[in-house]
Amino acid sequence: MRLSLLIVIGIFITGCSSQPVNKSFAINTIEESELGYIETKKIDKFVVKNAQQLKQFNKVILFATQFDKLTLSEAANKKMANSWSDSTWKEMDAICQQLDDFAQKIFREGGEFVPVKQGGDDVLAIQFTLVNFMPYSERYKDAGMDTVGAQSNNAGVGLVTVRGILANAKSGELVAVLEETLEVNARTATMGNLAGVYDSNNKAAQTLAWRRTFRRFLGDLHKELMTLKYAQIAQHP
């Protein structure tokens, strides 16, 4: 009876722990480079200079997302590409602000890597950049729709690639670079139910698509950083 009780208590403590279970990761070397890459579950590309440094950080400084290096995919439909090329600075900044707002919220509520304003030995600096976009639809303005309209498009907004630079906030030393390609869609149809997909020509739906996409990405990133912080990391030759 005593043994059974101890087992139950052990399971309960493990299940309630806010700290992720220790995992093992291997750093795969890149030929003729001081960098290595880690195969993570949720992020497409995660390249590190010194993965052990991730263990020292408890806080983050989140810099404003940049879009000055954003390019449109060469495979994009010309009409759609032209539509997004006409985006104003204000329009693109509003999209980036969605990412910034969710970054503050998710990291603040995550318990670790809490956002701060000043650097230090335990502070990780993160800056995101939108680097490539493959549109699946025009901007809502060019689709002739503000909030509602007659035309419909359930293809989604497009694919956007986000790059993140992670550095030591005090020394400026590079820690890691990540890239993730995200499908920008407010909702994905399941089991062929197109009624469950938002119209991506609609202003409200395009805004919702960016918000939901960035929220998923940032939630995944925070989980990966937590996992790497407590993981056992080995160097592969």
C-alpha positions as CSV (number, residue, x, y, z in Angstrom):
1,M,0.0,0.0,0.0
2,R,2.9,2.4,0.9
3,L,4.6,1.6,-2.4
4,S,1.4,2.2,-4.4
5,L,0.9,5.6,-2.7
6,L,4.5,6.7,-3.5
7,I,4.0,5.8,-7.1
8,V,0.8,7.8,-7.3
9,I,2.5,10.8,-5.7
10,G,5.4,10.5,-8.1
11,I,3.1,10.5,-11.1
12,F,1.2,13.5,-9.7
13,I,4.3,15.5,-9.1
14,T,5.6,14.8,-12.6
15,G,2.3,15.7,-14.2
16,C,2.0,19.0,-12.4
17,S,5.6,20.1,-13.0
18,S,5.9,23.3,-15.0
19,Q,9.4,22.5,-16.0
20,P,9.7,20.4,-19.2
21,V,10.9,16.8,-19.0
22,N,14.6,16.6,-19.8
23,K,15.2,15.5,-23.4
24,S,18.4,14.9,-25.4
25,F,19.4,16.8,-28.5
26,A,22.3,16.4,-30.8
27,I,24.1,19.3,-32.4
28,N,24.9,18.3,-36.0
29,T,28.0,20.0,-37.3
30,I,27.9,22.1,-40.5
31,E,30.9,21.7,-42.7
32,E,33.4,24.6,-42.6
33,S,31.2,26.5,-40.1
34,E,31.3,27.3,-36.4
35,L,27.6,26.8,-36.4
36,G,25.6,23.6,-35.8
37,Y,22.0,22.7,-36.3
38,I,19.5,21.1,-34.0
39,E,16.5,19.1,-35.3
40,T,13.6,20.4,-33.2
41,K,10.0,19.2,-33.3
42,K,8.3,22.5,-34.0
43,I,10.8,24.8,-35.8
44,D,11.9,24.2,-39.4
45,K,15.5,25.4,-39.0
46,F,17.3,26.0,-35.7
47,V,21.0,26.8,-36.1
48,V,23.1,27.4,-33.0
49,K,26.6,28.8,-32.2
50,N,26.6,27.7,-28.6
51,A,23.6,25.7,-27.5
52,Q,24.8,25.5,-23.9
53,Q,24.3,29.3,-23.6
54,L,20.5,28.8,-23.9
55,K,20.7,27.3,-20.4
56,Q,21.8,30.6,-18.8
57,F,18.9,32.8,-20.0
58,N,15.8,33.5,-17.9
59,K,14.6,36.7,-19.5
60,V,14.3,38.1,-23.1
61,I,14.4,41.4,-24.8
62,L,12.0,41.4,-27.8
63,F,13.0,43.9,-30.5
64,A,10.4,45.1,-33.0
65,T,9.9,42.8,-36.0
66,Q,11.5,44.0,-39.3
67,F,10.3,43.6,-42.9
68,D,12.9,45.6,-44.8
69,K,14.4,42.4,-46.2
70,L,11.0,40.9,-47.2
71,T,10.9,39.4,-50.7
72,L,8.0,38.0,-52.7
73,S,8.4,34.5,-54.0
74,E,9.3,34.2,-57.6
75,A,6.6,31.6,-58.0
76,A,3.9,33.9,-56.9
77,N,1.0,34.8,-59.2
78,K,1.9,38.1,-60.8
79,K,-1.4,39.8,-59.9
80,M,-1.2,38.8,-56.3
81,A,2.5,39.7,-56.1
82,N,1.7,43.2,-57.5
83,S,-1.0,43.6,-55.0
84,W,1.3,42.9,-52.0
85,S,4.1,45.0,-53.5
86,D,1.8,48.0,-53.3
87,S,1.5,47.6,-49.5
88,T,2.3,50.7,-47.6
89,W,4.8,50.9,-44.7
90,K,1.8,51.3,-42.4
91,E,0.1,48.2,-43.6
92,M,3.2,46.0,-43.2
93,D,4.0,47.5,-39.8
94,A,0.5,46.6,-38.7
95,I,1.2,43.0,-39.6
96,C,4.5,43.0,-37.8
97,Q,2.8,44.5,-34.8
98,Q,0.6,41.4,-34.5
99,L,3.8,39.3,-34.1
100,D,5.3,41.7,-31.6
101,D,2.1,41.9,-29.5
102,F,1.8,38.1,-29.3
103,A,5.5,37.7,-28.5
104,Q,5.2,39.9,-25.5
105,K,2.0,38.1,-24.3
106,I,3.2,34.5,-24.8
107,F,6.7,35.0,-23.3
108,R,5.3,37.0,-20.4
109,E,2.7,34.3,-19.6
110,G,5.2,31.5,-20.2
111,G,6.8,31.6,-16.8
112,E,10.3,31.7,-18.2
113,F,12.0,33.9,-20.7
114,V,10.0,36.8,-19.3
115,P,10.3,40.0,-21.4
116,V,12.4,42.8,-19.8
117,K,13.7,46.2,-21.0
118,Q,17.4,46.0,-20.1
119,G,20.1,43.5,-21.0
120,G,22.1,41.3,-18.6
121,D,24.0,38.0,-18.3
122,D,20.7,36.1,-18.1
123,V,18.9,38.0,-20.9
124,L,18.4,36.7,-24.4
125,A,17.8,39.2,-27.2
126,I,15.4,38.1,-30.0
127,Q,14.5,39.9,-33.2
128,F,12.2,38.6,-35.9
129,T,12.3,39.5,-39.6
130,L,9.8,38.6,-42.3
131,V,12.1,37.4,-45.1
132,N,9.8,35.8,-47.8
133,F,6.2,35.7,-48.7
134,M,4.3,33.6,-51.1
135,P,0.8,35.1,-51.5
136,Y,-2.3,32.9,-52.1
137,S,-4.6,35.9,-52.4
138,E,-4.5,39.6,-53.0
139,R,-4.7,42.2,-50.2
140,Y,-8.3,42.7,-49.2
141,K,-8.2,46.2,-50.7
142,D,-7.4,44.9,-54.2
143,A,-10.0,42.2,-53.9
144,G,-12.6,45.0,-53.8
145,M,-13.6,44.1,-50.2
146,D,-13.3,46.0,-46.9
147,T,-15.2,43.9,-44.4
148,V,-17.7,42.0,-46.6
149,G,-18.1,41.3,-50.3
150,A,-19.4,39.1,-53.0
151,Q,-16.1,37.3,-54.0
152,S,-14.7,34.5,-52.0
153,N,-11.3,32.9,-51.6
154,N,-10.7,30.0,-49.2
155,A,-7.0,29.5,-50.2
156,G,-5.6,31.4,-47.3
157,V,-3.4,34.5,-47.3
158,G,-0.2,32.7,-48.2
159,L,3.1,31.3,-46.9
160,V,5.5,33.6,-44.9
161,T,9.0,32.8,-43.7
162,V,10.1,34.3,-40.4
163,R,13.7,34.5,-39.3
164,G,14.7,34.9,-35.7
165,I,18.1,36.1,-34.5
166,L,18.9,35.1,-30.9
167,A,21.8,36.8,-29.2
168,N,23.3,37.5,-25.7
169,A,21.7,40.8,-24.8
170,K,24.8,41.9,-22.8
171,S,27.6,40.9,-25.1
172,G,25.8,40.8,-28.4
173,E,27.3,37.4,-29.2
174,L,25.2,35.3,-31.5
175,V,23.4,32.4,-29.9
176,A,21.2,31.0,-32.6
177,V,19.3,31.6,-35.8
178,L,16.0,30.1,-36.6
179,E,13.6,30.1,-39.6
180,E,10.0,28.9,-39.9
181,T,7.7,28.9,-42.9
182,L,4.1,29.5,-41.8
183,E,0.9,29.0,-43.6
184,V,-1.2,32.2,-43.0
185,N,-4.7,31.0,-42.7
186,A,-7.5,31.9,-40.3
187,R,-8.8,28.3,-40.2
188,T,-8.0,25.1,-42.0
189,A,-10.8,23.0,-43.5
190,T,-11.1,19.6,-41.9
191,M,-12.6,16.5,-43.5
192,G,-13.4,18.5,-46.7
193,N,-15.6,21.0,-44.8
194,L,-15.0,24.2,-46.7
195,A,-17.6,25.9,-44.6
196,G,-15.1,25.9,-41.8
197,V,-12.6,28.1,-43.7
198,Y,-12.6,31.8,-43.4
199,D,-12.8,33.9,-46.6
200,S,-9.2,35.2,-47.1
201,N,-10.4,38.2,-49.3
202,N,-12.0,39.7,-46.2
203,K,-10.2,42.3,-44.2
204,A,-11.2,40.8,-40.8
205,A,-10.2,37.3,-41.9
206,Q,-6.8,38.4,-43.2
207,T,-6.1,40.1,-39.9
208,L,-7.3,37.0,-38.0
209,A,-5.1,34.8,-40.2
210,W,-1.9,36.7,-39.3
211,R,-2.8,36.8,-35.6
212,R,-3.6,33.1,-35.4
213,T,-0.5,32.2,-37.4
214,F,1.9,34.3,-35.3
215,R,0.3,33.0,-32.1
216,R,0.9,29.4,-33.0
217,F,4.5,30.1,-34.1
218,L,5.4,32.0,-30.9
219,G,3.8,29.4,-28.7
220,D,5.8,26.7,-30.5
221,L,9.0,28.7,-30.2
222,H,8.6,29.3,-26.5
223,K,8.1,25.6,-25.9
224,E,11.2,24.7,-27.9
225,L,13.3,27.3,-26.0
226,M,12.0,25.8,-22.7
227,T,12.8,22.3,-23.9
228,L,16.3,23.3,-25.0
229,K,17.0,25.1,-21.8
230,Y,16.6,21.9,-19.8
231,A,17.8,19.4,-22.4
232,Q,20.9,17.3,-22.4
233,I,22.8,18.5,-25.5
234,A,25.5,16.5,-27.2
235,Q,27.8,17.5,-30.0
236,H,27.8,15.2,-33.1
237,P,31.0,15.1,-35.1
